[in-house]
Amino acid sequence: MIDPNKKEREEAKPSDVCHRAFQLIAAKQYGEAEKLLANNMARSEDDAAIALYHSVMGVLFKIQGEFKTAWRHYGRAEKLLPKDPALKIISARLLIDQFSEYNQAIKKAKKVLELAPANPVFAHQAYTTMGLAYCKKGDRKKAIEMLEKSWGEDFSNFISAQNIDFELLEALIGRGLGLESCREFLVKANSFAEATGEEKYIELTSKMLQAFDADFPELLGETGEGSLENRFAEES
């Protein structure tokens, strides 16, 4: 029998629960983090909160290398919040990195462009994700095209240089693909960091650009050894 004078335990704020869960994950107390999330998930009737708990569960299991379990949690979160572009980016990256499901990842990234057409950071992440998928598929032309689309209007609509994702850039450089576009990406990223006055990212992009030019002086016309694409083809 329910005691009308006894107050039910108030549900914790999802943001507080997730913050605590991330603290436990950082401390490698994975069992405690899972217990915390599962208990609060069971008490909640709010789809947004449950989706948030599932997404953090996905992080928890991904860190532990349990990718199939992580994927299940991301999938449940996405079903509860089908219009959340961030969840689609996360699940698309997991499809690329762990399951080699490149076409499905591209499909999810394209959906992000439909859901958040006016958000330059989500567009950047979507194009970067598609580029990574095309790169893994061996479609060089499309991968380079996605890199060029990823900077939008020279990153000018971004809030911070922290939002710039360098993963596709690094993948292309590692394969010797689209190096002219790669350098242009770095120049634009460095210019944007300087415009926002973010010293950390000014230093980072400056060092990346210096390292790039040191590795590929041909791009600056210093050696006259022909195109970089040909050089990589000869070395492979």
Order of alpha helices (4+ residues) and beta strands (2+ residues): alpha-alpha-alpha-alpha-alpha-alpha-alpha-alpha-alpha-alpha-alpha-alpha
